[in-house]
Amino acid sequence: KCKNENPDDYEHIWLGAPVNQGDTKLISVKDVRKAQENKIMSSTSPLIIGVDIARFGDDKTVLCYRRGRYCFKMQEYTKLDTVELANKLTSIVKDDKPARIFLDMGNNGAGVYDILKDRGFAKTVRGVNFGGKAINDDRYFNKRAEMWSNANEWLKDNVQLVNDDELLDDLCSVNKLYDNRGRLQ
């Protein structure tokens, strides 16, 4: 299975070949740079917003706006509590009318989701449990690993990303690891 799905990993894990520098990273700098240099410029696809929620500390809440393969805007917020973020997202739903908002349900995400659902946005808002079960449980350890792998494949297929060094660092920071069943972790 490993040989068919990832020949480079097979060479290293099963045949003892050395790992090239950078081969342990899931997403390559080259793929991200290419996506940041692409010029799609617009799309008629529905607006989708992904929300990575952080409450306090050094981490940031980040909203990612995209239409199809065109990721055109990132907004960052620091030190927003659950209600403040729900208020911001309420304004965004009313003003920008996204087709979907996907929320990270970890930490405080469930509270933001509950508030938005209570305000009547259940058709727009979807919660994503990163630690939950993957759709393809035979290949991925959890939903997070499956989503990262899907993002890796998406980046290789003519997309445009916001040109941001912090985004590049975040995308290229995830290492490939496998559990004892050979699933991406």
Backbone bond lengths (Angstrom), bond angles and torsions (degrees), N, CA, C in turn:
res aa  C-N    CA-C-N  psi(-1)  N-CA   C-N-CA  omega(-1)  CA-C   N-CA-C  phi
1 K - - - 1.464 - - 1.532 109.78 -
2 C 1.318 116.53 -47.05 1.469 121.18 179.52 1.526 110.48 -61.26
3 K 1.322 117.25 -41.18 1.464 121.59 -179.01 1.529 111.10 -61.19
4 N 1.328 116.90 -40.19 1.464 121.30 179.97 1.522 112.82 -73.95
5 E 1.327 117.35 -39.76 1.462 120.79 -173.88 1.524 113.50 -83.41
6 N 1.334 117.66 -32.97 1.462 119.82 -179.62 1.532 109.62 -152.61
7 P 1.333 115.86 88.10 1.470 119.82 -176.22 1.532 114.14 -57.53
8 D 1.340 118.31 -34.54 1.463 120.26 179.06 1.524 111.27 -64.00
9 D 1.335 116.49 -44.01 1.461 119.93 177.44 1.526 110.77 -64.76
10 Y 1.322 116.64 -39.62 1.460 120.95 178.07 1.524 110.75 -58.36
11 E 1.341 116.00 -46.20 1.472 120.93 179.07 1.532 110.84 -56.66
12 H 1.339 115.87 -41.55 1.465 119.16 -177.92 1.526 111.66 -76.23
13 I 1.325 116.61 -52.32 1.468 120.71 -173.14 1.526 112.03 -68.13
14 W 1.324 117.68 -46.20 1.455 121.10 -170.99 1.525 114.07 -99.04
15 L 1.336 117.56 -24.90 1.463 119.24 -178.15 1.527 112.81 -110.94
16 G 1.320 116.88 -4.65 1.453 120.85 175.85 1.514 115.60 78.10
17 A 1.324 117.87 15.42 1.474 120.56 178.65 1.526 109.33 -66.89
18 P 1.331 118.17 145.58 1.469 119.74 178.91 1.528 111.29 -67.01
19 V 1.315 114.94 152.65 1.463 121.53 178.37 1.519 108.38 -87.68
20 N 1.330 116.99 129.10 1.459 120.55 174.76 1.516 109.39 -71.43
21 Q 1.320 117.14 150.39 1.451 120.92 178.21 1.519 108.59 -58.33
22 G 1.305 116.59 128.85 1.458 121.24 179.74 1.519 113.49 93.40
23 D 1.335 118.37 -13.07 1.458 120.36 -179.01 1.526 112.83 -71.00
24 T 1.316 117.79 -15.29 1.455 120.01 178.94 1.520 112.12 -82.79
25 K 1.323 117.72 -9.55 1.469 121.69 179.45 1.525 109.33 -85.15
26 L 1.317 116.34 139.99 1.462 120.86 179.75 1.526 111.13 -70.90
27 I 1.322 116.93 -46.64 1.459 121.92 -177.51 1.522 108.65 -110.82
28 S 1.319 116.17 129.36 1.464 120.25 -176.66 1.526 111.47 -85.10
29 V 1.321 115.30 149.23 1.463 122.13 175.78 1.525 109.12 -59.39
30 K 1.332 116.37 -39.26 1.467 121.36 -179.11 1.532 111.35 -58.18
31 D 1.339 116.96 -44.30 1.469 120.44 -179.19 1.526 111.62 -66.98
32 V 1.326 116.86 -39.46 1.462 119.93 -179.95 1.520 110.25 -68.87
33 R 1.334 117.38 -45.35 1.471 120.79 178.63 1.532 111.06 -58.77
34 K 1.327 116.36 -42.68 1.462 120.25 178.86 1.529 110.25 -60.29
35 A 1.333 116.67 -44.66 1.471 121.08 179.46 1.525 110.99 -65.11
36 Q 1.330 117.24 -34.15 1.460 120.25 178.71 1.527 112.01 -73.59
37 E 1.326 116.52 -24.37 1.470 120.55 179.84 1.533 112.93 -90.44
38 N 1.338 116.90 -19.00 1.470 120.07 178.23 1.519 110.54 -59.10
39 K 1.315 116.32 153.06 1.458 121.58 179.86 1.526 110.00 -129.03
40 I 1.311 116.20 83.17 1.461 121.39 175.80 1.531 109.02 -82.45
41 M 1.318 117.10 -39.92 1.461 127.08 172.30 1.528 116.15 75.55
42 S 1.306 120.10 -32.91 1.458 118.96 177.35 1.517 109.35 -165.98
43 S 1.305 114.63 170.17 1.450 120.50 178.88 1.520 108.41 -158.96
44 T 1.310 115.80 148.80 1.462 120.32 176.12 1.529 111.10 -95.72
45 S 1.310 116.84 4.11 1.461 121.01 178.55 1.522 110.35 -65.71
46 P 1.328 117.05 157.52 1.467 120.29 178.98 1.533 111.49 -62.40
47 L 1.321 115.47 150.44 1.462 121.89 177.39 1.523 109.82 -73.91
48 I 1.317 115.51 127.16 1.463 123.74 176.29 1.526 106.85 -121.91
49 I 1.330 116.48 134.62 1.460 120.79 178.40 1.526 108.50 -123.80
50 G 1.317 115.79 126.54 1.455 121.73 174.10 1.518 108.57 -102.25
51 V 1.332 116.83 138.34 1.461 121.15 -177.01 1.525 109.95 -126.42
52 D 1.336 115.11 117.31 1.464 122.35 173.58 1.525 105.63 -100.08
53 I 1.308 116.48 115.19 1.466 121.14 -170.32 1.519 111.79 -97.67
54 A 1.328 114.58 129.90 1.468 122.45 171.68 1.515 106.29 -132.10
55 R 1.300 117.30 141.97 1.452 118.08 -175.76 1.513 112.08 -95.91
56 F 1.295 116.94 -66.97 1.455 120.06 -177.54 1.521 109.65 -131.52
57 G 1.326 117.89 -176.61 1.451 121.41 -178.16 1.514 110.61 85.88
58 D 1.339 116.03 -156.84 1.460 121.48 -176.66 1.526 113.42 -84.05
59 D 1.324 117.37 -17.07 1.453 120.53 -178.12 1.529 110.37 -71.93
60 K 1.322 116.13 158.71 1.456 121.49 -177.62 1.522 110.51 -121.64
61 T 1.314 115.34 147.31 1.453 120.72 167.58 1.522 106.20 -81.71
62 V 1.331 116.62 130.01 1.459 120.59 -177.26 1.524 109.07 -125.81
63 L 1.326 115.25 133.26 1.456 122.70 173.27 1.520 107.78 -108.91
64 C 1.317 116.43 129.40 1.460 122.19 179.36 1.526 108.26 -115.41
65 Y 1.328 116.11 121.91 1.459 122.60 -179.03 1.526 108.90 -101.38
66 R 1.335 116.68 132.35 1.455 119.09 175.43 1.526 110.13 -147.78
67 R 1.311 113.20 154.58 1.463 122.75 171.96 1.530 105.62 -128.99
68 G 1.321 116.03 107.65 1.468 120.01 -176.95 1.518 110.71 60.01
69 R 1.314 117.19 -120.82 1.458 122.97 -177.19 1.522 112.59 -94.42
70 Y 1.321 116.31 9.83 1.457 122.35 -176.87 1.533 109.91 -110.29
71 C 1.328 115.96 100.81 1.467 122.35 176.38 1.527 106.48 -92.65
72 F 1.323 117.08 109.61 1.459 119.60 -167.06 1.518 116.25 -115.10
73 K 1.322 118.54 -7.46 1.467 117.55 -175.60 1.524 110.18 -156.57
74 M 1.331 114.26 138.07 1.463 121.52 173.18 1.525 106.81 -126.19
75 Q 1.320 116.99 130.90 1.460 121.18 174.77 1.516 108.05 -118.79
76 E 1.322 115.94 135.61 1.465 121.27 -179.93 1.518 110.11 -117.79
77 Y 1.332 114.39 142.67 1.468 121.32 177.04 1.523 107.77 -136.04
78 T 1.316 115.78 146.36 1.467 120.13 175.31 1.521 109.66 -121.75
79 K 1.320 113.57 147.50 1.460 122.90 172.38 1.528 114.41 56.65
80 L 1.341 117.01 38.83 1.458 120.60 173.77 1.517 108.82 -91.44
81 D 1.328 116.37 133.50 1.457 117.50 173.69 1.528 108.83 -82.76
82 T 1.316 116.57 177.28 1.457 122.71 -174.76 1.527 112.50 -57.29
83 V 1.322 117.09 -46.18 1.460 121.52 -177.74 1.532 110.76 -69.41
84 E 1.329 117.43 -40.50 1.471 119.93 178.90 1.530 110.88 -61.14
85 L 1.331 117.02 -42.98 1.460 119.63 178.65 1.530 110.52 -67.28
86 A 1.317 117.22 -41.23 1.469 120.04 177.43 1.530 110.42 -60.49
87 N 1.329 117.85 -38.38 1.465 121.30 177.39 1.528 111.26 -64.29
88 K 1.339 117.34 -43.85 1.475 120.98 177.91 1.525 110.41 -60.84
89 L 1.330 116.10 -46.03 1.457 120.01 -179.16 1.526 111.92 -67.07
90 T 1.318 117.51 -33.16 1.464 121.06 175.11 1.521 110.34 -60.88
91 S 1.325 116.68 -44.81 1.471 120.62 177.73 1.525 111.08 -62.61
92 I 1.325 116.68 -40.91 1.461 121.14 -179.77 1.530 110.59 -64.39
93 V 1.330 117.32 -42.76 1.466 120.80 178.66 1.526 109.93 -61.25
94 K 1.311 116.73 -43.69 1.470 120.36 -178.79 1.530 112.08 -70.02
95 D 1.334 117.36 -40.78 1.471 120.85 -175.29 1.527 113.30 -82.99
96 D 1.336 117.35 -46.93 1.464 121.59 -172.56 1.522 113.72 -95.46
97 K 1.328 116.99 -18.00 1.460 123.38 178.28 1.538 113.92 51.26
98 P 1.328 117.21 56.84 1.477 119.37 178.34 1.525 110.96 -66.28
99 A 1.321 115.76 150.50 1.462 120.85 175.52 1.528 109.91 -70.30
100 R 1.341 116.37 -36.37 1.466 122.40 179.58 1.513 110.11 -148.66
101 I 1.316 113.68 147.61 1.459 122.18 166.54 1.525 105.60 -124.93
102 F 1.326 115.61 120.89 1.462 120.88 177.35 1.516 108.57 -100.65
103 L 1.340 116.16 123.57 1.465 122.52 -176.94 1.515 111.12 -110.22
104 D 1.319 116.14 135.02 1.457 122.60 170.03 1.533 106.93 -67.13
105 M 1.327 117.41 117.61 1.469 120.98 -175.78 1.523 113.61 -84.69
106 G 1.325 118.00 -4.37 1.456 119.68 178.07 1.522 111.39 -69.42
107 N 1.294 116.25 164.23 1.461 122.66 179.08 1.520 111.56 50.03
108 N 1.324 118.57 -110.93 1.468 121.69 -174.60 1.517 113.72 -96.69
109 G 1.310 117.37 3.10 1.453 120.57 -177.94 1.518 113.67 -61.08
110 A 1.321 116.63 -36.55 1.462 119.47 -179.32 1.524 111.22 -62.54
111 G 1.327 116.67 -36.93 1.469 119.85 178.01 1.518 112.13 -66.11
112 V 1.322 116.68 -42.95 1.471 121.35 177.80 1.532 109.08 -62.94
113 Y 1.320 116.65 -44.63 1.465 121.73 178.68 1.535 110.21 -58.35
114 D 1.324 116.74 -48.53 1.468 120.48 -178.53 1.526 112.00 -60.00
115 I 1.331 117.01 -41.65 1.467 120.69 179.19 1.528 110.09 -63.60
116 L 1.324 117.42 -47.11 1.465 120.81 -179.06 1.530 111.49 -64.84
117 K 1.299 116.77 -38.98 1.465 120.71 177.29 1.532 110.06 -63.80
118 D 1.322 116.72 -42.17 1.461 121.90 178.68 1.535 111.48 -63.64
119 R 1.320 116.32 -29.28 1.473 121.20 179.67 1.531 112.13 -83.06
120 G 1.322 117.57 3.40 1.458 120.84 174.94 1.518 115.57 95.75
121 F 1.333 117.95 16.23 1.462 120.95 -176.98 1.527 113.08 -105.00
122 A 1.326 117.11 26.48 1.468 121.04 -176.84 1.531 112.58 -61.67
123 K 1.338 118.39 -29.72 1.471 120.51 179.65 1.522 111.99 -74.70
124 T 1.321 116.98 -22.64 1.462 121.62 -177.14 1.525 112.28 -94.69
125 V 1.315 117.25 -39.18 1.458 122.21 -171.67 1.530 111.13 -93.08
126 R 1.342 114.90 132.03 1.463 121.91 175.70 1.521 108.78 -127.36
127 G 1.314 115.66 132.29 1.456 120.76 176.42 1.515 110.55 -89.64
128 V 1.323 116.32 142.25 1.460 121.79 178.20 1.527 107.69 -123.15
129 N 1.316 116.05 120.78 1.456 121.90 178.50 1.529 107.90 -94.72
130 F 1.328 116.44 98.32 1.466 121.58 -175.65 1.526 111.92 -58.83
131 G 1.319 117.49 -32.22 1.458 120.79 -179.04 1.518 113.16 -87.63
132 G 1.334 117.36 -0.57 1.456 121.77 -178.67 1.516 112.59 -73.23
133 K 1.306 114.97 -178.23 1.459 122.28 -177.52 1.533 110.75 -73.29
134 A 1.314 115.64 137.23 1.462 121.63 176.91 1.525 109.84 -72.12
135 I 1.318 116.61 151.99 1.464 120.72 174.15 1.526 108.92 -63.30
136 N 1.335 116.44 -44.35 1.464 122.09 177.76 1.535 108.00 -100.33
137 D 1.315 115.14 78.16 1.463 122.74 -174.40 1.533 113.03 -64.68
138 D 1.324 118.04 -22.49 1.462 120.86 178.80 1.521 112.00 -74.84
139 R 1.325 117.39 -22.09 1.465 121.39 -175.34 1.527 112.95 -107.30
140 Y 1.354 117.36 -26.20 1.465 120.98 -174.35 1.525 111.25 -125.61
141 F 1.327 115.08 140.77 1.463 122.46 -179.93 1.530 111.70 -65.96
142 N 1.341 116.42 -39.91 1.462 121.12 179.61 1.527 109.72 -156.90
143 K 1.307 116.09 -179.89 1.463 122.14 -178.51 1.530 111.40 -60.92
144 R 1.309 117.18 -38.34 1.472 121.00 -179.78 1.525 110.80 -58.92
145 A 1.332 117.42 -48.51 1.468 121.48 179.81 1.526 110.43 -62.38
146 E 1.319 117.17 -40.25 1.462 121.11 179.45 1.527 110.97 -64.92
147 M 1.320 117.04 -42.11 1.465 120.88 -179.92 1.529 111.08 -67.03
148 W 1.324 117.46 -41.82 1.469 120.21 177.94 1.530 110.87 -63.36
149 S 1.325 117.21 -40.94 1.459 120.49 178.65 1.531 110.53 -65.17
150 N 1.326 116.95 -41.65 1.464 120.67 177.31 1.529 111.10 -63.33
151 A 1.327 116.82 -39.17 1.472 120.64 177.13 1.523 110.29 -63.37
152 N 1.312 116.34 -40.13 1.465 121.23 178.09 1.531 110.36 -59.47
153 E 1.325 117.16 -46.46 1.472 121.20 179.10 1.530 110.88 -66.91
154 W 1.324 117.24 -39.51 1.471 122.91 -179.78 1.522 110.46 -60.57
155 L 1.331 116.34 -41.25 1.462 120.57 -178.36 1.524 113.07 -64.03
156 K 1.306 117.36 -22.64 1.471 121.37 -177.62 1.531 112.12 -86.43
157 D 1.321 117.12 0.02 1.465 120.63 -171.62 1.531 112.47 -119.85
158 N 1.332 117.17 63.15 1.459 123.74 173.22 1.526 113.55 49.34
159 V 1.315 115.52 68.07 1.460 121.82 175.81 1.523 108.97 -118.77
160 Q 1.321 115.24 163.29 1.459 119.82 174.02 1.515 108.58 -121.00
161 L 1.327 115.14 126.61 1.459 121.96 176.27 1.517 110.07 -108.84
162 V 1.310 114.70 158.12 1.456 120.99 171.61 1.526 108.00 -62.45
163 N 1.330 117.14 136.23 1.461 121.23 -179.82 1.523 108.73 -83.30
164 D 1.320 115.71 95.70 1.455 121.96 -174.50 1.526 108.59 -144.54
165 D 1.334 117.00 123.22 1.466 120.60 -177.18 1.525 113.03 -65.05
166 E 1.320 117.21 -34.01 1.466 120.00 178.47 1.532 110.44 -66.14
167 L 1.325 116.63 -39.37 1.468 120.76 175.63 1.530 110.12 -62.69
168 L 1.316 117.46 -44.70 1.466 122.01 177.47 1.522 110.32 -57.03
169 D 1.329 116.89 -48.08 1.469 120.69 179.91 1.525 111.48 -60.43
170 D 1.342 116.38 -44.23 1.463 120.00 -179.55 1.528 111.75 -63.72
171 L 1.331 116.16 -45.26 1.465 119.65 -178.43 1.524 112.60 -65.78
172 C 1.321 116.81 -33.18 1.471 120.86 -175.83 1.527 113.21 -94.58
173 S 1.318 117.68 8.50 1.466 120.18 -176.45 1.526 113.34 -90.75
174 V 1.319 118.00 -14.21 1.463 121.17 -174.07 1.525 110.69 -83.36
175 N 1.328 115.47 125.66 1.461 121.78 177.98 1.519 111.03 -88.22
176 K 1.336 115.74 152.45 1.463 121.31 173.46 1.528 107.52 -84.43
177 L 1.297 115.82 124.47 1.459 122.62 173.79 1.512 107.81 -133.90
178 Y 1.324 116.97 152.67 1.453 120.93 179.54 1.513 109.77 -128.25
179 D 1.339 115.65 144.20 1.460 119.04 178.10 1.532 108.84 -85.18
180 N 1.330 116.74 -176.10 1.466 120.43 -175.53 1.536 113.23 -70.95
181 R 1.340 117.22 -6.87 1.468 121.92 174.59 1.532 111.81 -100.03
182 G 1.343 116.81 2.84 1.455 121.11 179.37 1.523 114.10 81.46
183 R 1.334 116.37 14.75 1.466 120.12 -179.71 1.521 109.60 -89.03
184 L 1.327 116.11 144.46 1.464 120.93 175.79 1.515 108.47 -63.76
185 Q 1.352 114.96 133.52 1.460 120.80 -176.11 1.507 109.57 -121.45
